Amino acid sequence: MTHLRLTLLLLAATSGLAACGTMSSPRYAGSVVASETGAMARCQYLGDISGSSGLSGFFALKGADDIRQELLRRADVQGATHVVWDRPDAGYTSTTVVAKTYRCPPVQEKP
């Protein structure tokens, strides 16, 4: 009987972790693009934005991706055209991502 309880507990824990791994917000589909700091010379710096996720350790990459999607949406609302990502900070209990936001002038095509 103890073996059955242990097996059921393991199945419940495993399915709970699997559910957490599949939950995510929709992918960002707007026009804000990621760039490098050096390419932002002609652009107006708007500020830093950041976000955190409770996903850490084995799930830190998923947490960082979820945060980036949310930050892209926030940058879009802010009027940014570009973001420059800082390296994610994956701690023991959370993952944090910071981005610098910029508004760049449109690129004019040459005739």
C-alpha positions in Angstrom: 0.0 0.0 0.0 2.9 2.4 0.8 4.4 1.7 -2.6 1.1 2.6 -4.3 0.9 5.9 -2.4 4.4 6.8 -3.3 3.8 6.0 -7.0 0.6 8.2 -7.0 2.5 11.0 -5.3 5.3 10.9 -7.9 2.8 10.9 -10.7 1.0 13.9 -9.3 4.2 15.8 -8.9 5.5 14.9 -12.3 2.2 15.9 -14.1 2.2 19.2 -12.1 5.7 20.0 -13.3 4.8 19.1 -16.9 1.8 21.5 -16.7 4.0 24.3 -15.5 6.4 23.8 -18.4 3.6 24.0 -21.0 1.9 27.1 -19.7 3.0 30.3 -21.4 1.8 33.6 -22.7 1.3 34.1 -26.4 4.4 35.0 -28.4 5.0 38.7 -29.1 4.0 39.6 -32.7 4.7 43.3 -32.7 7.4 45.4 -34.4 9.9 46.0 -31.5 13.2 44.3 -32.4 16.2 43.2 -30.4 19.4 44.9 -31.2 23.0 45.5 -30.0 24.1 48.6 -28.0 26.4 49.8 -30.7 23.6 50.1 -33.3 21.6 52.5 -31.1 23.8 55.6 -31.7 21.1 57.4 -33.8 18.3 56.3 -31.4 16.6 58.0 -28.4 17.1 56.1 -25.2 13.7 55.7 -23.5 14.7 53.8 -20.3 15.1 50.4 -18.7 12.3 47.9 -18.2 12.6 44.7 -16.2 10.6 41.7 -15.2 10.9 38.6 -13.0 9.6 35.1 -13.1 9.3 32.5 -10.3 10.8 30.0 -12.8 14.5 29.3 -11.9 17.0 26.5 -11.9 16.1 24.0 -14.6 13.2 26.2 -15.7 15.3 29.5 -15.9 15.5 29.5 -19.7 11.7 29.2 -19.9 11.3 32.0 -17.3 13.7 34.3 -19.2 11.8 33.7 -22.5 8.4 34.4 -20.9 9.8 37.6 -19.4 11.3 38.7 -22.7 7.9 38.3 -24.4 6.2 40.4 -21.8 9.0 43.1 -21.9 8.6 43.3 -25.7 4.9 44.0 -25.3 5.7 46.7 -22.6 8.4 48.3 -24.9 5.8 48.4 -27.7 3.3 50.2 -25.5 6.1 52.6 -24.4 6.7 53.5 -28.1 10.0 51.8 -28.4 11.3 50.4 -31.7 14.3 48.4 -30.3 15.4 46.7 -27.1 18.9 45.8 -26.0 18.8 42.8 -23.6 21.0 42.5 -20.5 22.0 39.0 -19.5 19.2 37.2 -17.5 19.9 36.9 -13.8 18.8 33.4 -12.8 18.9 33.1 -9.0 17.7 30.3 -6.7 14.1 31.5 -6.5 13.6 33.7 -9.6 14.8 34.8 -12.9 15.1 38.5 -13.8 15.6 40.1 -17.2 16.4 43.8 -17.9 16.2 45.6 -21.2 17.1 49.1 -22.4 14.5 50.5 -24.7 15.1 52.9 -27.7 13.1 54.7 -30.3 15.0 54.8 -33.6 14.2 57.0 -36.6 12.8 55.1 -39.7 15.4 53.9 -42.1 15.1 55.7 -45.4 15.6 53.7 -48.5 18.0 55.0 -51.1 16.5 55.5 -54.6 
